[in-house]
Every structure is written in C-alpha cells, then in structure tokens.
C-alpha cells in the first residue's frame, strides 16, 4: 500500500514508484481497510503486557523519592527520562511518584 504524492514533488518519488510497481493505492482509510480485508487472519496473538507493580503497594512512595522528583522538576516541560535521571530513579518509579504528586 502507498499514499500517492504530487509528481512534481521529489519526496513522493518513492511512494509513486511503489504504486507503479503494483502497490495498492491508498486515498483514505476505506482503501486501507479494503486492502486488508483480503488478508488471512493472524493466528498468533501478541504476548501480554507485563503487569505494573509499584514498589510501594501498601502506601505512598517513600518520602526520599518524592523529594528527589520534586527537586528534579522544572517549570519548563522536560522528558520523563530526564526527570528520572536527575532524581536517580528509573522511569517507571518516576512516573509512579509523579502520579502521587
């Protein structure tokens, strides 16, 4: 499947070339659904996601983790990984602490 582009736009050369080679033309979502309707069903399911179990099941996170995350926060948006790194936690722990905050 490929979404066509303007023949005048060099960035569309790849998808337009795929269409010339026989790829299904996709104009909107219905085209995509029609193309996939003829495919055989998948017999394998994705593995289940691991269950999230915070380290502090019986109460709030430890006060030292709360304090470290508060200190790592900035008035400007920043990725969770940077906050976690600054607080000395992994990203799962940091997200759990932020939920508590």
JOURKA-V117560 format. One line per field, one symbol per residue. phi: phi as a letter, one per 30 degrees, with the letter a starting at -180 (. if undefined). A space follows every 50 residues. Layout:
phi->???
//
This chain:
phi->.acdbdddcddcdddddddddjdddccaddddddddddddddcccddddd ddbddcdclddedddedddedddbdcebdedddddddibddddddddddd d
//
